[in-house]
Amino acid sequence: MNGATALIYAVQFGRKSGVKLLIARNADPSIKDMRGFDAFYLAEQLDDPEILGILKQTPKAD
């Protein structure tokens, strides 16, 4: 177990519909896995502007 959330997995695998669904269900993109990575960091590393844009629209993105 690496502490990854469903949102982190959706981001890692580029599942935009999953990211949208989880965010709509109030998933917290700022939760970090055991490596200290959150969904924002992983989206940046994958250079996926669409997923990053979805994450930045969340209230928890402040």
BELSULWO-V73821 format. One line per field, one symbol per residue. psi: psi as a letter, one per 20 degrees, with the letter a starting at -180 (. if undefined). burial: # if it has 16 or more other C-alpha atoms within 10 Angstrom, else .. A space follows every 50 residues. Layout:
psi->???
burial->???
This chain:
psi->pjjqrhggggghjknghgggghghjkqoiipqaiijprhgghhghilnhg gggghiiqhii.
burial->...##.##.##..#.#.###.##...######.....######....... ##..#.......
